[in-house]
Amino acid sequence: ATEIQWWHAMSGPLGEKLEKIASDFNASQSEYKIVPVFKGSYPEAMTGAIAAFRAKQNPALVQVFEVGTATMMAAKGAVYPVYKLMAEQNEPFDTKTYLPAVTGYYSDTQGNMLSFPFNSSTTILYYNKDLFKKAGLDPNTPPKTWPELEEMAKKLQASGTACGFTTQWPSWVNVENLSAWHNVAIGTKQNGMGGLDTQLTISNPLVQSHWEKLAEWQKTKIFDYGGRQAKADPKFFSGECGMSIGSSAARAAILANAKFDLGYGMMPYWPQVKGAPQNSIIGGASLWVLTGRPQAEYKGLAKFFTYLSKPEVQAWWHEQTGYLPITPAAYDFAKAEGFYAKNPGADISILQMTLNPPTENSKGLRFGSFAQIRDVIEEELEATLAGQKSAKAALDAAQERGNTLLRAFEKANQ
Ligand SMILES: O=P(O)(O)OC[C@H](O)CO
């Protein structure tokens, strides 16, 4: 069989499920063998694939997190667009079968899907029902707003829980999804979707007041910062924090590691912001096909994408991981199987994504060098939480440093 390497960034239970998808595909036919290769975190997998491409040692397929989208789209000679691959290999591919929020994220301005949307997530609230009970809180009522969350956090602490809440992916939660959820732009030109000449607008009253609150809460551990990416997870798994806001796909690891009854809620919103809550945006990753490999590998990849497009395969992946059902067909499949009736709360992610029709501020983001810009934002947030900078000074700095990166990206890709 023709072997096709698939570089990815899924570890723990997510990695196991990804390997199962590959081996199921391999067992379904005998001509091609997908070989998953774990390459570290999302940023490491992306940087590794770009370096490998330059050295002509790249795999045919790489999983790239959503923040790398603009960078991959700009890497024209390196990428074999998925719509083109499917057409040239005569495999059916209808982008209309995906949720518009997903198609929009990975399509060019002509509406062509450039990468294959494999694992889309969004940020949701998780809470520890056992600790809620201990605090005298209703275990079936998560907080809806930030002031409610603050009150609940105080009650959790009064009953002996060390911290109210933590979050994964600090910028994704506390800037990117916060803004979409409140229908506030984080950049000009439809959050960068309308062109490379975009500017960040993150230093705005919404984000400033949210960061001020986080810094205030950090002092008493109503909020406790746990690090970048998914580094905050142990705080929630262990019961140190009673609530956590993070990827809908954190579900797999929480269910595997935590020994408590898990509750789900939508992200909290600030009630003084008119129109909130709006809808949340996707994160996660998509699959990019890189050029320079033998033709047979591309034929096999097209077949693999057709396999991944089956509603039953998509529904399985969604149910096992917490990633979104990215096509209505997969959502219907999961419903018909009785998945949500058996797993209350597992549909919060999709309900939140589709709560309202997306606006220019809530349909997604597309900023060049956004992996680096996220590092800048998180560095500035860390300075705020450590009391070294005011929220406004940190956000002004993040905005300015981010815009410098955007201008360099624009110049390099004119
Ligand atoms: O943990 P994931 O896969 O849902 O991804 C979270 C973020 O969107 C990564 O940028």
The ligand as an ORCA input file, in Angstrom:
! r2SCAN-3c Opt
* xyz 0 1
  O      -7.955     22.553     21.635
  P      -8.570     22.761     20.285
  O      -8.179     21.755     19.289
  O     -10.042     22.919     20.388
  O      -8.006     24.139     19.748
  C      -8.023     25.274     20.552
  C      -7.554     26.507     19.816
  O      -8.493     26.900     18.863
  C      -6.258     26.323     19.121
  O      -5.867     27.474     18.475
*
